[in-house]
Amino acid sequence: MSEYDPPTDPLEVLHDDHEIVVVNKPAGLLSVPGKGEHLADCLMARVRAVFPTALLVHRLDRDTSGVMVFALTPHAQRHLGLQFEHRQARKSYVARLWGRLEPQSGVVDLPLIVDWPNRPLQKVCPETGRAALTQWRVLRQAEDETRVRLTPKTGRSHQLRVHMLSLGHPILGDPLYATGAAREYSRMMLHSEELRLRHPDGGAGMTFRAAAPF
């Protein structure tokens, strides 16, 4: 991993009410603090500076941007946590991949486990991996790259990154899994574009979106 140099973008709030706050996380910013004072700056801390009661519900990788929801009450944290645990919250990502991905849509169903000697890397392991399922659909293609919509049906660590790598099309700019020219981008081209969930107060369905900046 590169030296931690978090972006200074101001906090972008997409929605807030008495139970939840939804923000657009910039790439390069940790979701939660790492070990050590130099890794203290994170989205959680920035959200709490404005919404002091904010509680964590889920995470995005440091190099992934996009929609994240935080709870503002313990009730909301429990309610939203169960939605993620039971796969009721729906997430949709946009990514740019190395090469031309064929066909136009498909599913990756490959179990994942941490690659212990090389952690935090993850790897496919049919014997001991945890079930992981990703749907993908091509949005458009250039000569040497493909823009896709990714819909994870499970929430494993680095799932989208490893699943795309398994197809032979790593996410552009991925500092862990891309190599050579595929790695030489200003950021990782993975963005959480849409999050659908039920509001903790009443259960109404809500959809939050943030357009990909690439």
FIKOLDREN-58530 format. One record per residue: residue number from 1; x, y, z of N, C-alpha, C in turn; residue in one letter. Coordinates in steps of 0.02 Angstrom, whole numbers, always signed. Each point is the difference from the previous one (the first is absolute). Last residue first. Layout:
REM FIKOLDREN-58530
+-----+--------+--------+--------+--------+--------+--------+--------+--------+--------+------+
| pos |   n_px |   n_py |   n_pz |  ca_px |  ca_py |  ca_pz |   c_px |   c_py |   c_pz | code |
+-----+--------+--------+--------+--------+--------+--------+--------+--------+--------+------+
| NUM |      X |      Y |      Z |      X |      Y |      Z |      X |      Y |      Z |    A |
...
+-----+--------+--------+--------+--------+--------+--------+--------+--------+--------+------+
This chain:
REM FIKOLDREN-58530
+-----+--------+--------+--------+--------+--------+--------+--------+--------+--------+------+
| pos |   n_px |   n_py |   n_pz |  ca_px |  ca_py |  ca_pz |   c_px |   c_py |   c_pz | code |
+-----+--------+--------+--------+--------+--------+--------+--------+--------+--------+------+
| 214 |   -765 |   +469 |   -631 |    +44 |    -21 |    -54 |    -39 |    -29 |    -57 |    F |
| 213 |    -88 |    +68 |   +219 |    +40 |    +57 |    -21 |    +49 |    -17 |    -56 |    P |
| 212 |   -256 |   -100 |    +70 |    +72 |    -16 |     +1 |    +39 |    +59 |    -26 |    A |
| 211 |   -239 |    +35 |   +124 |    +29 |    -17 |    -65 |    +75 |    -14 |     +6 |    A |
| 210 |   -192 |    -41 |   +184 |    +54 |    +49 |    -11 |    +35 |    -21 |    -65 |    A |
| 209 |   -245 |    -59 |   +157 |    +45 |     -6 |    -57 |    +53 |    +54 |     +1 |    R |
| 208 |   -214 |   -143 |   +147 |    +48 |    +54 |     +0 |    +51 |    -12 |    -55 |    F |
| 207 |   -264 |    -83 |    +93 |    +55 |    -10 |    -46 |    +45 |    +61 |     +0 |    T |
| 206 |   -208 |   -135 |   +160 |    +35 |    +61 |    -20 |    +58 |    -20 |    -46 |    M |
| 205 |   -247 |   -101 |   +132 |    +57 |    -10 |    -44 |    +31 |    +66 |    -22 |    G |
| 204 |   -132 |    -43 |   +238 |    -10 |    +22 |    -69 |    +63 |    -12 |    -41 |    A |
| 203 |    -47 |    -45 |   +245 |    +15 |    -50 |    -50 |    -11 |    +21 |    -72 |    G |
| 202 |    -19 |    +99 |   +242 |    -58 |    -12 |    -42 |    +11 |    -48 |    -57 |    G |
| 201 |   +198 |   +101 |   +116 |    -61 |    +26 |    +31 |    -58 |     -9 |    -50 |    D |
| 200 |   +219 |    -66 |    -65 |    -10 |    -31 |    +66 |    -63 |    +22 |    +36 |    P |
| 199 |    +29 |    -17 |   -272 |    +14 |    +48 |    +53 |    -15 |    -32 |    +68 |    H |
| 198 |    +85 |   -136 |   -218 |    -63 |    +20 |    +33 |    +16 |    +46 |    +58 |    R |
| 197 |   +147 |    -31 |   -239 |    -12 |    -28 |    +66 |    -69 |    +21 |    +25 |    L |
| 196 |   +204 |    +15 |   -215 |    -72 |     -4 |    +14 |     -9 |    -34 |    +68 |    R |
| 195 |   +202 |   +132 |   -159 |    -16 |    -39 |    +60 |    -74 |     +3 |    +12 |    L |
| 194 |   +205 |    +60 |   -206 |    -68 |     +0 |    +25 |     -8 |    -46 |    +61 |    E |
| 193 |   +215 |    +48 |   -110 |    -44 |    +50 |    -31 |    -68 |     +4 |    +32 |    E |
| 192 |   +265 |    -69 |    +50 |    -66 |    -22 |    +23 |    -51 |    +52 |    -20 |    S |
| 191 |   +246 |    -57 |   -117 |    -42 |    +50 |    +33 |    -67 |    -31 |    +18 |    H |
| 190 |   +271 |    -35 |   -111 |    -57 |    -37 |    +30 |    -39 |    +49 |    +43 |    L |
| 189 |   +234 |     +6 |   -122 |    -62 |    +17 |    -37 |    -59 |    -43 |    +23 |    M |
| 188 |   +237 |    +98 |   +120 |    -33 |    -62 |    -20 |    -69 |    +18 |    -29 |    M |
| 187 |   +200 |   +177 |    -27 |    -42 |    -28 |    +53 |    -26 |    -68 |    -23 |    R |
| 186 |   +152 |   +121 |   -135 |     +2 |    +47 |    +57 |    -40 |    -26 |    +60 |    S |
| 185 |   +121 |   -170 |   -175 |    -53 |    +50 |     -4 |     +0 |    +41 |    +64 |    Y |
| 184 |   +124 |   -219 |    -92 |    +27 |    +68 |     -4 |    -54 |    +52 |    -13 |    E |
| 183 |    -18 |   -247 |     +8 |     +5 |    +29 |    +67 |    +16 |    +75 |     -2 |    R |
| 182 |    -13 |   -143 |   -194 |    -67 |     +2 |    +31 |     +0 |    +34 |    +67 |    A |
| 181 |   +203 |    -45 |   -125 |    -36 |    +59 |    -23 |    -70 |     +6 |    +31 |    A |
| 180 |   +142 |   -166 |   +135 |    +21 |    +32 |    -63 |    -41 |    +62 |    -16 |    G |
| 179 |   -129 |   -154 |   +163 |    +73 |     +2 |    -12 |    +14 |    +37 |    -65 |    T |
| 178 |   -208 |    -43 |   +209 |    +19 |    +17 |    -68 |    +76 |     +2 |     -5 |    A |
| 177 |   -105 |    -40 |   +211 |    -12 |    -56 |    -45 |    +17 |    +15 |    -73 |    Y |
| 176 |    +28 |   +157 |   +192 |    +14 |    -66 |    +26 |     -2 |    -55 |    -52 |    L |
| 175 |    -51 |   +238 |    -35 |    +69 |     -4 |    +24 |    +19 |    -69 |    +26 |    P |
| 174 |   -173 |    +93 |   -197 |     -3 |    -37 |    +62 |    +71 |    -11 |    +26 |    D |
| 173 |    -73 |   +110 |   -212 |    +25 |    +38 |    +56 |     -2 |    -36 |    +67 |    G |
| 172 |   -163 |    -93 |   -181 |    +54 |    +46 |    -15 |    +21 |    +39 |    +63 |    L |
| 171 |   -103 |   -249 |     +5 |    -24 |    +69 |     +2 |    +59 |    +47 |    -11 |    I |
| 170 |    +10 |   -250 |   -105 |     +4 |    +37 |    +63 |    -27 |    +71 |     -6 |    P |
| 169 |    -27 |   -230 |   -137 |    -11 |    +71 |    -14 |     +1 |    +39 |    +66 |    H |
| 168 |     +3 |   -244 |    -31 |    +55 |    +25 |    -41 |     -5 |    +73 |    -16 |    G |
| 167 |   -141 |   -139 |   +145 |    -22 |     +0 |    -70 |    +56 |    +20 |    -47 |    L |
| 166 |    +30 |     +6 |   +235 |     -9 |    -71 |    -20 |    -23 |     -7 |    -72 |    S |
| 165 |    +19 |   +216 |   +101 |    +66 |    -29 |    -15 |     -6 |    -71 |    -24 |    L |
| 164 |   -193 |   +103 |    +77 |    +19 |    +27 |    -65 |    +69 |    -26 |    -21 |    M |
| 163 |    -74 |    -61 |   +214 |    -42 |    -31 |    -51 |    +16 |    +26 |    -69 |    H |
| 162 |   +107 |    +97 |   +187 |    +26 |    -68 |    -14 |    -42 |    -34 |    -54 |    V |
| 161 |    -68 |   +215 |    +70 |    +68 |     +5 |    -26 |    +27 |    -69 |    -19 |    R |
| 160 |   -210 |    +22 |   +108 |     -4 |    +23 |    -69 |    +69 |     +0 |    -33 |    L |
| 159 |    -12 |    -60 |   +233 |    -36 |    -46 |    -44 |     +1 |    +22 |    -73 |    Q |
| 158 |   +104 |    +77 |   +224 |    +31 |     +4 |    -66 |    -36 |    -42 |    -53 |    H |
| 157 |    -90 |    -61 |   +229 |    +55 |    +48 |     -7 |    +32 |     -6 |    -69 |    S |
| 156 |   -257 |    -73 |    +26 |    +67 |    -22 |    +21 |    +52 |    +55 |    -11 |    R |
| 155 |   -264 |    -30 |    -18 |    +41 |    +57 |    +20 |    +68 |    -19 |    +25 |    G |
| 154 |   -212 |    -86 |   -184 |    +29 |    -13 |    +65 |    +47 |    +58 |    +15 |    T |
| 153 |   -111 |     +6 |   -198 |    -54 |    -32 |    +37 |    +23 |    -23 |    +69 |    K |
| 152 |    +79 |   +203 |   -189 |    +19 |    -55 |    +45 |    -61 |    -28 |    +36 |    P |
| 151 |    +41 |   +134 |   -236 |    -49 |     -6 |    +54 |    +19 |    -59 |    +44 |    T |
| 150 |   +103 |   +180 |   -206 |    +11 |    -58 |    +43 |    -51 |     +0 |    +56 |    L |
| 149 |    +53 |   +112 |   -262 |    -38 |     +7 |    +62 |     +6 |    -65 |    +38 |    R |
| 148 |   +182 |   +110 |   -188 |    -50 |    -49 |    +20 |    -40 |    +25 |    +61 |    V |
| 147 |   +190 |    +58 |   -219 |    -37 |    +31 |    +56 |    -58 |    -47 |    +18 |    R |
| 146 |   +250 |    -40 |   -128 |    -71 |    -12 |     +3 |    -30 |    +33 |    +62 |    T |
| 145 |   +239 |     +6 |   -181 |    -31 |     +0 |    +66 |    -75 |     -8 |     -5 |    E |
| 144 |   +158 |    +21 |   -189 |    +39 |    -36 |    +50 |    -29 |     +3 |    +70 |    D |
| 143 |   -106 |    +95 |   -200 |    +44 |    -51 |    -30 |    +34 |    -42 |    +54 |    E |
| 142 |   -224 |    +98 |    +81 |    +48 |    +31 |    -45 |    +46 |    -55 |    -25 |    A |
| 141 |   -266 |     -3 |   +108 |    +68 |    -24 |     -8 |    +40 |    +46 |    -45 |    Q |
| 140 |   -239 |    -16 |   +179 |    +30 |    +18 |    -64 |    +73 |    -22 |     -2 |    R |
| 139 |   -161 |    -85 |   +158 |    -33 |    +63 |    -17 |    +26 |    +27 |    -66 |    L |
| 138 |    -17 |   -260 |   +121 |    +40 |    +49 |    -37 |    -43 |    +61 |    -16 |    V |
| 137 |    -27 |   -170 |   +214 |    -30 |    +17 |    -65 |    +42 |    +54 |    -33 |    R |
| 136 |     -9 |   -198 |   +225 |    +31 |    +54 |    -37 |    -35 |    +10 |    -68 |    W |
| 135 |    -16 |   -124 |   +271 |    -28 |     +8 |    -67 |    +35 |    +58 |    -35 |    Q |
| 134 |    +76 |   -170 |   +214 |     -2 |    +67 |    -31 |    -32 |     -4 |    -69 |    T |
| 133 |    +54 |   -149 |   +250 |    -36 |     +3 |    -63 |     -5 |    +72 |    -25 |    L |
| 132 |   +116 |   -190 |   +195 |     +0 |    +69 |    -25 |    -29 |     +1 |    -70 |    A |
| 131 |    +56 |   -169 |   +239 |    -38 |    +11 |    -61 |     +0 |    +74 |    -19 |    A |
| 130 |   +205 |    -97 |   +138 |    -70 |    +15 |    +14 |    -35 |    +18 |    -65 |    R |
| 129 |   +223 |   -170 |    +27 |    -25 |    +68 |     -9 |    -73 |     +7 |    +19 |    G |
| 128 |   +147 |   -204 |     -8 |    -14 |    +32 |    +64 |    -27 |    +71 |     -5 |    T |
| 127 |    +38 |   -150 |   -197 |     -5 |    -45 |    +58 |    -23 |    +35 |    +63 |    E |
| 126 |    +41 |   +113 |   -215 |    -61 |    -43 |     -1 |     -8 |    -43 |    +62 |    P |
| 125 |   +122 |   +241 |    -46 |    +17 |    -65 |    +29 |    -63 |    -43 |     +3 |    C |
| 124 |   +119 |   +257 |    -88 |    -51 |    -51 |    -12 |    +23 |    -66 |    +30 |    V |
| 123 |    +85 |   +237 |   +104 |    +10 |    -45 |    -57 |    -60 |    -47 |     -6 |    K |
| 122 |   +108 |   +254 |   +120 |    -46 |    -56 |     +2 |    +13 |    -44 |    -61 |    Q |
| 121 |   +156 |   +193 |   +151 |    -26 |    -28 |    -63 |    -48 |    -58 |    +15 |    L |
| 120 |   +132 |   +152 |   +158 |    -73 |    -10 |     -2 |    -27 |    -29 |    -65 |    P |
| 119 |   +182 |   -123 |    +68 |    -57 |    +42 |    +20 |    +20 |    +74 |     -2 |    R |
| 118 |   +119 |   -217 |    -61 |     +2 |    +63 |    -37 |    -58 |    +47 |    +19 |    N |
| 117 |    +35 |   -223 |    +93 |    +69 |    +24 |     -6 |     +5 |    +70 |    -33 |    P |
| 116 |   -222 |   -100 |    +23 |    +34 |    +15 |    +63 |    +72 |    +24 |     -8 |    W |
| 115 |   -221 |    +19 |   -142 |    +63 |    -30 |    -19 |    +50 |    +15 |    +56 |    D |
| 114 |   -280 |    -18 |    +14 |    +60 |    +42 |     +5 |    +61 |    -41 |    -19 |    V |
| 113 |   -232 |    -63 |   -114 |    +30 |     -5 |    +67 |    +62 |    +45 |     +1 |    I |
| 112 |   -240 |    -76 |   -165 |    +60 |    +40 |    +16 |    +23 |    -11 |    +71 |    L |
| 111 |   -160 |   -118 |   -223 |    +10 |    +12 |    +72 |    +67 |    +34 |    +14 |    P |
| 110 |   -161 |    +16 |   -225 |    +63 |    -29 |    +23 |    +10 |    +17 |    +73 |    L |
| 109 |   -159 |    +52 |   -217 |    -19 |    -36 |    +60 |    +62 |    -39 |    +24 |    D |
| 108 |    -87 |   +204 |   -185 |    +58 |    -32 |    +29 |    -21 |    -31 |    +66 |    V |
| 107 |   -139 |    +78 |   -237 |     +3 |     -7 |    +72 |    +66 |    -33 |    +18 |    V |
| 106 |   -104 |   +159 |   -224 |    +16 |    -64 |    +29 |     +1 |     +1 |    +75 |    G |
| 105 |    -14 |   +145 |   -265 |    -22 |     -5 |    +70 |    +18 |    -70 |    +25 |    S |
| 104 |    +64 |    +73 |   -218 |    -25 |    +64 |    +24 |    -25 |     -3 |    +72 |    Q |
| 103 |   +188 |   -178 |    -75 |    -52 |    +32 |    -41 |    -24 |    +65 |    +33 |    P |
| 102 |   +223 |     +9 |     +8 |    -53 |    -34 |    -38 |    -29 |    -56 |    +44 |    E |
| 101 |   +172 |   +236 |    +13 |    -34 |    -54 |    +34 |    -56 |    -27 |    -43 |    L |
| 100 |   +240 |   +138 |    -40 |    -69 |     -5 |    -24 |    -32 |    -62 |    +30 |    R |
|  99 |   +209 |   +151 |   +116 |    -17 |    -44 |    -55 |    -74 |     +0 |    -18 |    G |
|  98 |    +58 |    +83 |   +240 |    +52 |    -10 |    -50 |    -26 |    -48 |    -54 |    W |
|  97 |   -173 |   +152 |   +148 |    +41 |    -60 |     +1 |    +52 |     +1 |    -57 |    L |
|  96 |   -176 |   +166 |   +162 |    +35 |     -5 |    -64 |    +51 |    -56 |     +5 |    R |
|  95 |   -246 |    +49 |   +140 |    +72 |    -11 |     -2 |    +25 |     +4 |    -72 |    A |
|  94 |   -226 |    +42 |   +187 |    +26 |    +10 |    -67 |    +75 |    -10 |     +3 |    V |
|  93 |   -218 |    -94 |   +166 |    +64 |    +34 |    -12 |    +11 |    +11 |    -74 |    Y |
|  92 |   -204 |    -56 |   +202 |    +18 |     -3 |    -71 |    +62 |    +43 |    -11 |    S |
|  91 |   -163 |   -128 |   +212 |    +53 |    +46 |    -22 |    +15 |    -12 |    -74 |    K |
|  90 |   -202 |    -50 |   +205 |    +24 |    -13 |    -68 |    +51 |    +52 |    -20 |    R |
|  89 |   -119 |   -125 |   +234 |    +26 |    +62 |    -28 |    +32 |    -16 |    -68 |    A |
|  88 |    -74 |   -180 |   +119 |    -59 |    +38 |    -20 |    +19 |    +69 |    -27 |    Q |
|  87 |   +129 |   -197 |   +103 |     +5 |    +16 |    -72 |    -63 |    +34 |    -26 |    R |
|  86 |    +64 |    -63 |   +232 |    -47 |    -43 |    -35 |     -5 |    +15 |    -75 |    H |
|  85 |   +146 |   +127 |   +141 |    +13 |    -70 |    +18 |    -44 |    -48 |    -40 |    E |
|  84 |    -35 |   +235 |    -18 |    +62 |    -21 |    -34 |    +14 |    -74 |    +13 |    F |
|  83 |   -184 |    +91 |   +111 |    -13 |     +2 |    -72 |    +62 |    -21 |    -40 |    Q |
|  82 |    +17 |    +22 |   +234 |    -37 |    -61 |    -19 |    -15 |     -1 |    -74 |    L |
|  81 |   +100 |   +193 |    +89 |    +46 |    -56 |     +3 |    -32 |    -65 |    -20 |    G |
|  80 |   -131 |   +196 |    +22 |    +39 |     +0 |    -62 |    +48 |    -59 |     -1 |    L |
|  79 |   -125 |    +29 |   +197 |    -46 |    -10 |    -56 |    +39 |     -6 |    -66 |    H |
|  78 |   +119 |    +56 |   +198 |    -23 |    -70 |     +1 |    -43 |    -15 |    -61 |    R |
|  77 |    +70 |   +222 |    +26 |    +58 |    -43 |    -12 |    -20 |    -74 |     -1 |    Q |
|  76 |   -161 |   +162 |    +60 |    +14 |     +2 |    -72 |    +59 |    -45 |    -17 |    A |
|  75 |    -52 |    +25 |   +228 |    -54 |    -35 |    -35 |    +14 |     -3 |    -75 |    H |
|  74 |   +146 |   +128 |   +135 |    +11 |    -73 |     +7 |    -54 |    -41 |    -35 |    P |
|  73 |    +47 |   +243 |    -99 |    -25 |    -27 |    +63 |    +17 |    -74 |     +4 |    T |
|  72 |    +59 |   +128 |   -188 |     +5 |    +53 |    +49 |    -27 |    -20 |    +68 |    L |
|  71 |   +121 |   -129 |   -233 |    -57 |     +6 |    +46 |    +12 |    +58 |    +48 |    A |
|  70 |    +97 |    -29 |   -260 |    +17 |     -5 |    +71 |    -65 |     +7 |    +40 |    F |
|  69 |    +83 |    -61 |   -273 |    -49 |    +22 |    +49 |    +27 |    -11 |    +70 |    V |
|  68 |   +103 |    +40 |   -270 |     +3 |    -35 |    +64 |    -53 |    +28 |    +47 |    M |
|  67 |    +93 |    +10 |   -280 |    -53 |     +8 |    +49 |    +12 |    -43 |    +62 |    V |
|  66 |   +217 |    +67 |   -156 |    -71 |     -9 |    -10 |    -43 |     +1 |    +63 |    G |
|  65 |   +271 |    -78 |    -91 |    -41 |    +59 |    +16 |    -74 |    -19 |     -2 |    S |
|  64 |   +252 |   -135 |    +43 |    -66 |     +1 |    -31 |    -37 |    +63 |    +21 |    T |
|  63 |   +216 |    -70 |    +87 |     +7 |    +26 |    -68 |    -65 |     +0 |    -40 |    D |
|  62 |    +13 |    -82 |   +230 |    +31 |    +66 |     -2 |     -2 |    +30 |    -70 |    R |
|  61 |   -189 |   -178 |    +54 |    +73 |     +0 |     +0 |    +27 |    +71 |     -7 |    D |
|  60 |   -235 |    -29 |   +116 |    +26 |     -5 |    -68 |    +77 |     -1 |     +5 |    L |
|  59 |   -215 |    -69 |   +183 |    +62 |    +33 |    -20 |     +8 |     -3 |    -76 |    R |
|  58 |   -210 |     -1 |   +208 |    +37 |    -40 |    -49 |    +62 |    +40 |    -21 |    H |
|  57 |   -129 |    +72 |   +187 |    -45 |    -53 |    -24 |    +37 |    -47 |    -47 |    V |
|  56 |    +55 |   +199 |   +213 |    +19 |    -36 |    -61 |    -51 |    -55 |    -16 |    L |
|  55 |    -53 |   +240 |   +127 |    +23 |    -68 |    +15 |    +12 |    -38 |    -65 |    L |
|  54 |    -43 |   +274 |   +112 |     +5 |    -47 |    -56 |    +32 |    -66 |    +20 |    A |
|  53 |    -52 |   +216 |   +124 |    -26 |    -65 |    +21 |     +8 |    -54 |    -54 |    T |
|  52 |    +68 |   +237 |    -29 |    +38 |    -32 |    +55 |    -25 |    -69 |    +20 |    P |
|  51 |     +8 |   +153 |   -222 |    -56 |    -38 |    +30 |    +30 |    -43 |    +57 |    F |
|  50 |   +147 |   +144 |   -108 |    -62 |    +36 |    -17 |    -60 |    -32 |    +33 |    V |
|  49 |   +214 |    -93 |    +29 |    +13 |    +71 |    +13 |    -62 |    +42 |    -14 |    A |
|  48 |     +5 |   -232 |    -51 |    -14 |    +14 |    +71 |    +14 |    +73 |    +18 |    R |
|  47 |    +54 |    -79 |   -218 |    -73 |     +1 |     +9 |    -17 |    +19 |    +72 |    V |
|  46 |   +226 |    -29 |    -50 |    -26 |    +60 |    -33 |    -76 |     +6 |     +7 |    R |
|  45 |   +110 |   -194 |    +82 |    +17 |    +59 |    +40 |    -28 |    +64 |    -31 |    A |
|  44 |    -30 |   -202 |   -121 |    -36 |     -3 |    +63 |    +13 |    +62 |    +42 |    M |
|  43 |   +124 |    -32 |   -198 |    -68 |    +25 |    -12 |    -41 |     +1 |    +64 |    L |
|  42 |   +261 |    +26 |    +32 |    -42 |    -49 |    -35 |    -69 |    +30 |     -9 |    C |
|  41 |   +264 |    +30 |   +124 |    -47 |    +36 |    -43 |    -39 |    -50 |    -42 |    D |
|  40 |   +174 |    -78 |   +140 |    -59 |    +20 |    +39 |    -52 |    +36 |    -44 |    A |
|  39 |   +232 |   -102 |    -34 |    -58 |    -27 |    -36 |    -66 |    +20 |    +35 |    L |
|  38 |   +217 |    +60 |    +84 |     +4 |    +22 |    -70 |    -59 |    -27 |    -41 |    H |
|  37 |    +35 |    -63 |   +231 |    -25 |    +69 |     -7 |     -2 |    +23 |    -72 |    E |
|  36 |    -24 |   -264 |    +63 |    +50 |    +53 |     +0 |    -30 |    +68 |    -13 |    G |
|  35 |   -120 |   -214 |    -92 |    +42 |     -4 |    +60 |    +55 |    +54 |     -5 |    K |
|  34 |   -232 |    +48 |   -125 |    +46 |    -56 |     +2 |    +40 |     +1 |    +64 |    G |
|  33 |   -259 |   +103 |    -53 |    +71 |    +12 |    +13 |    +41 |    -65 |     -2 |    P |
|  32 |   -215 |    +21 |   -157 |    +10 |     +2 |    +72 |    +74 |     +8 |    +14 |    V |
|  31 |    -66 |    +14 |   -222 |    -67 |     +4 |    +28 |     +3 |     +8 |    +76 |    S |
|  30 |   +196 |    +90 |   -171 |    -22 |    -58 |    +38 |    -72 |    +10 |    +25 |    L |
|  29 |   +102 |   +116 |   -223 |    -15 |    +13 |    +70 |    -23 |    -64 |    +34 |    L |
|  28 |    +48 |    +22 |   -238 |    +61 |    +15 |    +36 |     -9 |    +14 |    +74 |    G |
|  27 |   -199 |    +50 |   -174 |    +52 |    -52 |     -5 |    +61 |    +22 |    +39 |    A |
|  26 |   -241 |    +94 |    +76 |    +51 |     +8 |    -52 |    +48 |    -59 |     -1 |    P |
|  25 |   -268 |     +6 |    +77 |    +69 |     -8 |    +23 |    +49 |    +12 |    -58 |    K |
|  24 |   -256 |    +80 |    +63 |    +38 |    -23 |    -58 |    +74 |     -2 |    +19 |    N |
|  23 |   -232 |    -26 |   +164 |    +52 |    +43 |    -27 |    +32 |    -33 |    -61 |    V |
|  22 |   -223 |     -1 |   +192 |    +29 |    -33 |    -59 |    +49 |    +48 |    -31 |    V |
|  21 |   -138 |    -48 |   +250 |    +33 |    +48 |    -43 |    +35 |    -39 |    -55 |    V |
|  20 |   -218 |    -42 |   +195 |    +56 |    -19 |    -44 |    +32 |    +61 |    -32 |    I |
|  19 |   -185 |    +12 |   +164 |    +25 |    -68 |    +10 |    +63 |    -17 |    -40 |    E |
|  18 |   -130 |   +212 |     -2 |     +8 |    -15 |    +71 |    +30 |    -69 |    +13 |    H |
|  17 |    +62 |   +111 |   -232 |    -61 |    +11 |    +38 |    +13 |    -23 |    +72 |    D |
|  16 |   +130 |    +49 |   -265 |     +3 |    -11 |    +72 |    -68 |    +13 |    +30 |    D |
|  15 |   +155 |    -32 |   -252 |    -64 |     -1 |    +36 |    +15 |     -4 |    +75 |    H |
|  14 |   +175 |    +32 |   -159 |    -53 |    -12 |    -49 |    -69 |     +3 |    +32 |    L |
|  13 |   +257 |   +110 |    +53 |    -58 |    -33 |    +30 |    -55 |     -6 |    -53 |    V |
|  12 |   +277 |    +39 |    +12 |    -57 |     +6 |    -46 |    -59 |    -41 |    +28 |    E |
|  11 |   +243 |   +124 |    +96 |    -50 |    -53 |     +8 |    -60 |    +13 |    -45 |    L |
|  10 |   +240 |    +97 |    -76 |    -50 |    +11 |    +53 |    -51 |    -56 |     +2 |    P |
|   9 |   +255 |    -40 |    -87 |    -67 |    +19 |    -23 |    -46 |    +14 |    +60 |    D |
|   8 |   +242 |    -71 |    -16 |    -27 |    +53 |    +43 |    -69 |    +24 |    -22 |    T |
|   7 |   +149 |   -250 |    -15 |    -23 |    +60 |    -35 |    -30 |    +50 |    +49 |    P |
|   6 |   +195 |   -178 |    +76 |    -72 |     +5 |    -13 |    -19 |    +65 |    -35 |    P |
|   5 |   +211 |   -162 |    +27 |     -4 |    +72 |    -13 |    -73 |    +16 |    -17 |    D |
|   4 |   +176 |   -216 |    +79 |    -68 |    +28 |     +9 |     +2 |    +76 |     -7 |    Y |
|   3 |   +163 |   -185 |   -126 |     -3 |    +41 |    +60 |    -67 |    +35 |     +5 |    E |
|   2 |     -4 |   -224 |   -140 |    +38 |    +62 |     -2 |     -7 |    +37 |    +67 |    S |
|   1 |    -11 |   -273 |    -31 |    -42 |    +60 |     +0 |    +44 |    +63 |     +0 |    M |
+-----+--------+--------+--------+--------+--------+--------+--------+--------+--------+------+
